[in-house]
Amino acid sequence: MARRRTLGGPKKLMLLVGAVALAGTGAGVMATSSNAGTPGSPNTVKAESTACDGLAQALANNEKFIADQRANPDAQSDARIANREAVIEEIKRKQQASGCAVGSEDTAASPAASSAPEGGGAAEDTAAADDTAASGDAAGGEVVCAGSTVTLSGEDGAPAASSNQFPVGTELKVTNLDNDKSTTVSVTSTSGSCALLNNAAFEQVREPGKNLIRNARIERVG
């Protein structure tokens, strides 16, 4: 009969320790790979934060527009307010669907929300536009509202913009300097910022997952 070879106690112990170490390494690799794309990863959190910031700022812009209309009403104010209230409800639905905090309280001091404070904001923005008029792009138009961020109003329809600086009919070219995409649109209504793009116009310059353009160039071209 063949004799069965057996391992001594020390050898068994060494093999067992090696197997445990190998299993632990594999588990560590699997955990690292799994965590790279989890919802809580830094890249995912950053993208979600940017999207939420853009929605909150769009909401703040619309709320300010309504406040301005109520403070200085005209014959069309009621219709404009009703339209913007519907836009606000749509933005809030988007905030809730995206897991963002619903409301605009955290953006009260954001650049767009405070770009036209009561008693002089419009004059300050106009002065900034005058200061940068000489730096217009030769292939574009007069650079205006230097340093302004651009976001979306939440309104549907053909590409268009609203503004607190330029009258209806003005042609504005908005360029997202982060991806070099641009759109040229007409101002069709009043808002609380230099250039507020509707959904269709914003899609033409949007970076995926973002509702705010922090690095923008706005030009008056007509």
HELIX and SHEET records of a PDB file:
HELIX    1   1 GLY A    9  ASN A   35  1                                  27    
HELIX    2   2 PRO A   42  ALA A   71  1                                  30    
HELIX    3   3 SER A   77  ALA A   97  1                                  21    
HELIX    4   4 GLU A  105  THR A  107  5                                   3    
HELIX    5   5 GLY A  121  ASP A  131  1                                  11    
HELIX    6   6 ALA A  133  SER A  135  5                                   3    
HELIX    7   7 ASN A  199  GLU A  203  1                                   5    
SHEET    1   A 8 GLU A 142  VAL A 144  0                                        
SHEET    2   A 8 ALA A 216  ARG A 220 -1                                        
SHEET    3   A 8 GLU A 171  ASN A 176 -1                                        
SHEET    4   A 8 LYS A 181  SER A 189 -1                                        
SHEET    5   A 8 ALA A 161  SER A 162  1                                        
SHEET    6   A 8 LEU A 196  LEU A 197 -1                                        
SHEET    7   A 8 VAL A 150  LEU A 152  1                                        
SHEET    8   A 8 LEU A 212  ILE A 213 -1                                        
END                                                                             
